[in-house]
Amino acid sequence: MKNLLLSFFFLLLVTKGFGQEYIPYYGSIVEQCSQANITNNLTAYEALGLKRRGTVSLQNTLDWLKNKYLEFGYTANQIVEDSYTYTGSTAVCKNLIVTKVGTVYPNTYVIVCGHYDSIGGSGTNDNGSGLVSILETARLLQNIPTEYSIKFINFSGEEDGLKGSQHYVSAIVNGTTPKMDIRLVLNLDEVGGVAGLTNNTITCERDTNNSPSTNNAQSSIMTNQLMTCVELYSPLNAQLSYAYASDYMSFQSNNEIITGLFETNETTHKHTNTDLLIYMDPVYNYNVAKATIGATMHFAVAATSALGNDQFQNENQVSFFPSPAKDVLNINIGSIIDTDYSFSLIDLQGKIVINKHVENAHLIETVSLDGLSKGMYLAVLQTSNKRIAKKIIVE
C-alpha cells in the first residue's frame, strides 16, 4: 500500500508539472519577443484579406509567411510547400513546413502549428493571432540549438474541415518510413483576446477523446507542463480545458500526443468580416507568444545557456546522424544556403573511404555505410566557402 501511495504521489508531481523551474537563459530569449513584431505582423496578415481556398489571397499569405521565415535566416532547404487537393474542390492548397533539426534526437519532432486560412473575413484573430505567435517563436529559436527537432507548420484548409492537417498526417507523418516520430503537437488557434476585456488567462487544451484514448494520460502530462511554462515565461494565468475542432485533432486521431493554446475570453467576431485587429488585444497576443517561446524551448529541450551557441551558428547547424551509425549516415546541411557540396568520410589512417558530390541537396541527404568497418571516422562537408568536420562512430 505504501509503495502504491508513493507511486501515486510521484505521478501527481509529474502531472502537475512540479520540478519545472524557470531557466534564466530561456527567460532571456523570451524577453526578446517583440510587441512591435506581433502588432505589425497582425496588421500585415489582416491586409492580405480573405484567405479562402483557391483565392489569390491564400497564395499571397503563403508567400508572405515564406518570406518571413527566410528573413529570420531559415533557408529554402528548410522550407517545404506541401501541396494537396481534396474531394469537393479543384483548388490546390498548400501547407508550409519549416524544419529545424535537433542536435540529439534529430528524428523526433516537436510540432508547433496553426492554420493560415480564413473564412468570412481576414481572420486576424482566427488565426492570424496563432500565426504571429509561431513566427515570433521561429524567429527567436532559429539560432538556438535544441535537442529535439522542431517543425513549424502553417496549415491551410482548417476552415474547410482540417483538410490540410489531415493531408499532412496521412501523406507525410504516416507516409514516412519509418513513421514520423512526434514528441508533441502544440497547436495555436485564436489567441488574440478581446478588446476592452481583462485578458490575463490563456486556455491550455489536453486530449480527452475516447477514440483513441491511448495518449490521453501523456497529453495531460504535457499540457500541465505547458501550463507551467505559461506561468513561468509570461504574465498570463493558465486555465485547463479540452482539445477540439482544430488542426491538432488530425494528429489526435493518429494517436499522437497533443496540446494547444486558445484564448479564454472568446471573440464573437470569428468567421465574419469583423474579425479584425481593432477587436483584439495585441498585448495579450504578445504575452501568448512569450508563453509559446518558453514552452517550445522546454519541449524541444533548448540549450540552457549561450555557451555553445556560437559554435552551433558557426557550423551553420550542420550535423551528421545517427552517431553511432550503422547502415546509413544522414547529412543535415542546416542553414547552409549552398545546395552543392562534397561529402567525405575519412578513417583514422587518413584514408578517404567515402567521397560523394551532392548537387541540389535536400535539407537531409542519406549516405550508405555498407561495407565500412566499425570505428571512428571524420565526416567532412565542403561547400564553395565552408568546411565543417565532425567525428562520428560507425558500429
C-alpha positions as CSV (number, residue, x, y, z in Angstrom):
1,M,0.0,0.0,0.0
2,K,2.8,2.4,0.9
3,N,4.5,1.8,-2.5
4,L,1.2,2.4,-4.2
5,L,0.8,5.7,-2.4
6,L,4.4,6.7,-3.3
7,S,3.8,5.9,-6.9
8,F,0.6,7.9,-6.9
9,F,2.3,10.9,-5.3
10,F,5.1,10.7,-7.9
11,L,2.6,10.6,-10.7
12,L,0.8,13.6,-9.2
13,L,4.0,15.6,-9.1
14,V,4.8,14.8,-12.7
15,T,1.3,15.5,-13.8
16,K,1.1,18.9,-12.1
17,G,4.4,19.9,-13.7
18,F,6.3,20.1,-10.4
19,G,10.0,20.0,-10.9
20,Q,9.9,22.5,-13.8
21,E,12.0,25.5,-12.9
22,Y,12.5,28.9,-14.5
23,I,15.6,28.8,-16.7
24,P,17.2,32.2,-16.9
25,Y,18.5,31.7,-20.4
26,Y,15.1,30.7,-21.6
27,G,13.7,33.8,-19.9
28,S,16.3,36.0,-21.7
29,I,15.2,34.6,-25.1
30,V,11.5,35.1,-24.2
31,E,12.2,38.7,-23.3
32,Q,13.4,39.3,-26.8
33,C,9.9,38.8,-28.1
34,S,8.7,42.0,-29.8
35,Q,5.4,43.6,-29.3
36,A,6.1,45.6,-32.5
37,N,6.6,42.4,-34.4
38,I,3.3,41.0,-33.1
39,T,1.3,44.1,-34.0
40,N,3.0,44.7,-37.3
41,N,2.5,41.1,-38.4
42,L,-1.1,41.1,-37.4
43,T,-1.6,44.3,-39.5
44,A,0.2,42.7,-42.5
45,Y,-1.8,39.5,-42.2
46,E,-5.1,41.4,-42.0
47,A,-4.2,43.4,-45.1
48,L,-4.0,40.2,-47.1
49,G,-7.8,39.8,-46.9
50,L,-10.0,36.7,-47.0
51,K,-7.8,33.6,-47.3
52,R,-10.1,31.0,-48.8
53,R,-9.1,28.0,-50.8
54,G,-8.4,28.9,-54.4
55,T,-8.0,32.6,-53.7
56,V,-5.1,34.8,-54.6
57,S,-5.0,36.0,-51.0
58,L,-4.4,32.5,-49.8
59,Q,-1.3,32.2,-52.0
60,N,-0.2,35.7,-51.1
61,T,-0.4,34.7,-47.4
62,L,1.7,31.6,-48.1
63,D,4.3,33.8,-49.9
64,W,4.3,36.3,-47.1
65,L,4.9,33.6,-44.5
66,K,7.6,32.0,-46.6
67,N,9.4,35.3,-46.9
68,K,9.2,35.9,-43.1
69,Y,11.0,32.6,-42.4
70,L,13.6,33.5,-45.0
71,E,14.1,36.8,-43.3
72,F,14.7,35.0,-40.0
73,G,17.6,33.1,-41.5
74,Y,15.9,29.8,-42.4
75,T,17.0,28.5,-45.8
76,A,15.0,27.3,-48.8
77,N,16.1,23.8,-47.9
78,Q,14.4,24.1,-44.5
79,I,11.1,25.3,-46.0
80,V,8.7,22.9,-47.8
81,E,5.4,23.7,-49.6
82,D,3.2,20.6,-49.2
83,S,0.5,20.7,-51.9
84,Y,-2.8,18.8,-51.8
85,T,-6.3,18.7,-53.2
86,Y,-9.4,17.1,-51.7
87,T,-12.8,15.9,-52.8
88,G,-15.3,18.7,-53.5
89,S,-12.7,21.2,-54.6
90,T,-10.4,21.6,-57.5
91,A,-8.3,24.2,-55.7
92,V,-4.7,23.3,-55.0
93,C,-3.9,24.2,-51.3
94,K,-0.6,24.2,-49.6
95,N,0.8,23.7,-46.1
96,L,4.1,25.4,-45.3
97,I,6.5,23.4,-43.2
98,V,9.8,24.8,-41.7
99,T,12.2,22.3,-40.1
100,K,14.9,22.9,-37.6
101,V,16.9,19.8,-37.0
102,G,17.7,18.8,-33.4
103,T,21.2,18.1,-32.1
104,V,20.5,14.9,-30.0
105,Y,17.2,13.5,-31.3
106,P,17.0,14.7,-34.9
107,N,14.4,12.1,-35.9
108,T,12.0,13.1,-33.2
109,Y,9.8,16.2,-33.7
110,V,8.1,18.9,-31.7
111,I,5.4,20.3,-34.0
112,V,4.3,23.9,-33.4
113,C,1.4,24.6,-35.7
114,G,-1.6,26.8,-36.6
115,H,-3.7,27.5,-39.7
116,Y,-3.3,30.5,-42.0
117,D,-6.6,30.2,-44.0
118,S,-9.7,32.1,-43.0
119,I,-13.4,32.1,-43.7
120,G,-15.9,35.0,-43.7
121,G,-13.2,37.7,-43.5
122,S,-9.5,38.3,-43.0
123,G,-9.3,36.1,-39.9
124,T,-7.0,38.4,-37.9
125,N,-7.8,36.6,-34.7
126,D,-8.8,33.2,-36.2
127,N,-6.0,32.6,-36.9
128,G,-3.6,35.4,-37.6
129,S,-3.0,35.5,-33.8
130,G,-1.7,32.0,-33.8
131,L,0.5,32.6,-36.8
132,V,2.2,35.7,-35.4
133,S,3.0,33.8,-32.2
134,I,4.5,30.9,-34.2
135,L,6.5,33.4,-36.3
136,E,8.0,35.1,-33.3
137,T,8.9,31.7,-31.8
138,A,10.6,30.6,-35.0
139,R,12.5,33.9,-35.2
140,L,14.0,33.7,-31.8
141,L,14.8,29.9,-31.9
142,Q,16.4,30.0,-35.4
143,N,20.0,30.0,-34.0
144,I,19.4,28.2,-30.7
145,P,20.3,24.5,-30.6
146,T,17.5,22.2,-29.4
147,E,17.9,18.5,-28.6
148,Y,14.7,17.6,-30.5
149,S,13.8,18.7,-34.0
150,I,11.1,21.4,-34.4
151,K,8.6,21.7,-37.3
152,F,6.8,25.0,-37.5
153,I,3.8,24.2,-39.6
154,N,1.3,26.6,-41.2
155,F,-1.8,24.7,-42.3
156,S,-4.3,25.6,-44.9
157,G,-7.8,24.1,-45.2
158,E,-8.5,24.2,-41.4
159,E,-11.7,26.1,-42.0
160,D,-12.8,23.5,-44.6
161,G,-12.7,20.7,-42.0
162,L,-9.0,20.3,-41.1
163,K,-8.1,19.3,-44.7
164,G,-4.5,20.5,-44.6
165,S,-3.6,18.8,-41.3
166,Q,-5.4,15.6,-42.3
167,H,-3.4,15.5,-45.5
168,Y,-0.2,16.1,-43.7
169,V,-0.8,13.3,-41.2
170,S,-1.9,10.9,-43.9
171,A,0.7,11.7,-46.5
172,I,3.7,12.9,-44.5
173,V,3.5,11.6,-40.9
174,N,2.3,8.1,-41.9
175,G,3.9,8.2,-45.3
176,T,7.4,8.4,-43.8
177,T,9.4,5.1,-43.4
178,P,9.6,4.6,-40.5
179,K,6.6,6.6,-39.5
180,M,7.5,10.1,-38.3
181,D,8.3,10.1,-34.6
182,I,6.4,13.0,-32.9
183,R,7.2,14.0,-29.4
184,L,4.4,16.6,-29.1
185,V,2.0,18.7,-31.2
186,L,1.4,22.2,-29.9
187,N,-1.4,23.9,-31.7
188,L,-2.2,27.6,-31.6
189,D,-5.7,28.7,-32.8
190,E,-7.4,32.0,-31.9
191,V,-5.2,33.5,-29.2
192,G,-5.8,37.2,-29.8
193,G,-8.0,38.1,-26.9
194,V,-11.0,40.5,-26.8
195,A,-10.5,44.3,-26.9
196,G,-11.8,46.1,-23.8
197,L,-11.7,43.0,-21.5
198,T,-9.2,41.9,-19.0
199,N,-7.2,39.2,-20.9
200,N,-5.0,37.7,-18.3
201,T,-5.6,34.0,-18.8
202,I,-4.9,31.5,-21.6
203,T,-6.6,28.2,-22.0
204,C,-4.4,25.1,-22.3
205,E,-6.0,22.2,-24.0
206,R,-5.5,18.5,-23.4
207,D,-6.7,15.4,-25.2
208,T,-9.8,13.9,-23.6
209,N,-11.1,12.0,-26.6
210,N,-12.0,8.3,-26.4
211,S,-11.1,7.3,-29.9
212,P,-8.3,6.7,-29.4
213,S,-7.7,7.3,-25.7
214,T,-4.2,5.7,-25.5
215,N,-2.3,9.0,-25.3
216,N,-4.7,10.9,-23.1
217,A,-2.6,10.5,-20.0
218,Q,0.5,11.7,-21.7
219,S,-1.3,14.6,-23.2
220,S,-2.4,15.6,-19.7
221,I,1.2,15.5,-18.5
222,M,2.4,17.6,-21.4
223,T,-0.5,20.1,-21.1
224,N,0.3,20.6,-17.4
225,Q,3.9,21.2,-18.4
226,L,2.6,23.8,-20.9
227,M,0.6,25.4,-18.1
228,T,3.7,25.7,-16.0
229,C,5.6,27.2,-18.9
230,V,2.9,29.8,-19.4
231,E,3.2,31.0,-15.9
232,L,7.0,30.8,-15.8
233,Y,7.6,32.7,-19.0
234,S,4.6,35.1,-19.4
235,P,2.4,37.2,-17.1
236,L,-0.6,35.1,-18.1
237,N,-2.5,32.6,-15.9
238,A,-3.1,29.2,-17.3
239,Q,-6.5,27.5,-17.4
240,L,-7.0,23.8,-18.2
241,S,-9.6,22.6,-20.8
242,Y,-10.0,20.1,-23.5
243,A,-9.0,19.9,-27.2
244,Y,-11.5,20.1,-30.0
245,A,-12.1,21.3,-33.6
246,S,-8.7,22.4,-34.7
247,D,-5.7,21.0,-36.5
248,Y,-4.3,19.1,-33.6
249,M,-7.3,16.8,-33.9
250,S,-5.9,15.3,-37.1
251,F,-2.9,14.2,-35.0
252,Q,-5.0,13.1,-32.1
253,S,-6.9,10.7,-34.3
254,N,-3.5,9.3,-35.4
255,N,-2.7,8.6,-31.7
256,E,-0.2,11.4,-31.3
257,I,0.3,13.4,-28.2
258,I,-1.3,16.8,-28.5
259,T,-1.8,20.1,-26.6
260,G,-2.9,23.5,-27.5
261,L,-3.5,27.2,-26.7
262,F,-6.8,29.0,-27.1
263,E,-8.0,32.4,-25.9
264,T,-10.0,32.3,-22.6
265,N,-12.1,35.4,-23.4
266,E,-13.5,34.2,-26.7
267,T,-14.1,36.5,-29.6
268,T,-17.6,37.0,-31.1
269,H,-16.1,38.1,-34.4
270,K,-14.7,34.8,-35.7
271,H,-15.7,33.7,-39.2
272,T,-17.0,37.2,-40.0
273,N,-15.8,40.2,-41.8
274,T,-15.3,41.9,-38.4
275,D,-12.6,39.5,-37.3
276,L,-10.2,42.5,-37.2
277,L,-7.3,43.8,-35.1
278,I,-9.4,46.6,-33.6
279,Y,-11.5,44.0,-31.8
280,M,-8.4,42.1,-30.4
281,D,-5.9,42.7,-27.6
282,P,-2.4,42.7,-29.3
283,V,-0.7,42.9,-25.8
284,Y,-2.4,39.6,-24.9
285,N,-1.3,38.1,-28.2
286,Y,2.3,39.3,-27.3
287,N,2.0,37.5,-24.0
288,V,0.8,34.3,-25.6
289,A,3.8,34.5,-27.9
290,K,6.1,34.7,-24.9
291,A,4.4,31.7,-23.4
292,T,4.8,29.8,-26.7
293,I,8.5,30.6,-26.9
294,G,9.2,29.4,-23.4
295,A,7.1,26.2,-23.9
296,T,8.7,25.4,-27.2
297,M,12.2,25.7,-25.7
298,H,11.1,23.5,-22.9
299,F,9.5,20.8,-25.1
300,A,12.3,20.8,-27.6
301,V,15.0,21.0,-24.8
302,A,16.8,24.1,-26.0
303,A,20.3,24.9,-24.7
304,T,20.2,26.3,-21.2
305,S,22.9,28.9,-21.7
306,A,24.6,30.9,-24.5
307,L,27.7,28.6,-24.3
308,G,27.9,26.5,-27.4
309,N,25.6,28.8,-29.4
310,D,28.4,30.4,-31.2
311,Q,29.8,27.0,-32.4
312,F,26.2,26.0,-33.4
313,Q,25.9,29.1,-35.5
314,N,29.5,29.0,-36.9
315,E,28.9,25.4,-38.0
316,N,25.6,26.5,-39.7
317,Q,23.7,23.9,-37.7
318,V,25.3,21.2,-39.8
319,S,25.0,17.7,-38.3
320,F,25.7,14.1,-39.1
321,F,23.4,11.5,-37.6
322,P,22.9,9.0,-36.1
323,S,26.2,8.5,-34.2
324,P,26.9,5.8,-33.6
325,A,25.8,5.0,-37.2
326,K,25.3,1.5,-38.6
327,D,23.9,1.2,-42.1
328,V,23.4,4.8,-43.2
329,L,24.6,8.3,-42.2
330,N,22.3,11.3,-42.6
331,I,23.7,14.7,-43.6
332,N,21.8,17.7,-42.3
333,I,23.0,20.9,-44.0
334,G,21.3,23.1,-41.5
335,S,21.3,26.8,-42.5
336,I,23.8,26.4,-45.4
337,I,22.4,28.1,-48.5
338,D,24.7,26.4,-51.0
339,T,23.0,23.2,-52.1
340,D,26.0,21.8,-53.9
341,Y,28.6,20.3,-51.7
342,S,31.1,17.4,-51.4
343,F,31.0,14.9,-48.5
344,S,33.9,12.8,-47.4
345,L,34.3,10.2,-44.7
346,I,37.9,9.7,-43.6
347,D,39.2,6.9,-41.4
348,L,41.9,7.1,-38.6
349,Q,44.7,6.5,-41.1
350,G,43.6,9.5,-43.2
351,K,42.2,7.3,-46.0
352,I,39.1,8.7,-47.7
353,V,36.6,5.8,-47.6
354,I,33.6,7.7,-49.0
355,N,33.8,10.7,-51.3
356,K,30.5,12.0,-52.7
357,H,29.4,15.1,-54.6
358,V,25.8,16.2,-53.9
359,E,24.0,18.6,-56.2
360,N,20.7,20.4,-55.4
361,A,20.8,18.8,-51.9
362,H,17.8,18.5,-49.8
363,L,17.9,19.5,-46.1
364,I,18.8,15.9,-45.2
365,E,20.7,13.6,-47.5
366,T,21.5,9.9,-46.8
367,V,24.8,8.1,-47.4
368,S,25.1,4.3,-47.3
369,L,27.8,2.9,-45.0
370,D,27.6,-0.5,-46.4
371,G,30.9,-2.3,-46.2
372,L,32.6,0.0,-43.8
373,S,34.5,-1.3,-40.8
374,K,33.5,-0.4,-37.2
375,G,35.4,2.5,-35.7
376,M,35.8,6.3,-35.6
377,Y,35.7,8.4,-38.7
378,L,35.9,12.1,-39.7
379,A,32.8,13.3,-41.6
380,V,33.6,16.4,-43.7
381,L,31.2,18.6,-45.6
382,Q,32.8,21.1,-48.0
383,T,31.0,23.8,-49.9
384,S,32.5,26.6,-52.1
385,N,33.3,28.6,-48.9
386,K,32.7,26.4,-45.9
387,R,34.4,23.3,-44.4
388,I,32.7,21.5,-41.5
389,A,34.2,18.4,-40.0
390,K,32.9,16.3,-37.1
391,K,33.8,12.9,-35.6
392,I,31.3,10.1,-36.0
393,I,31.3,6.4,-34.9
394,V,30.3,3.5,-37.1
395,E,29.3,0.3,-35.3
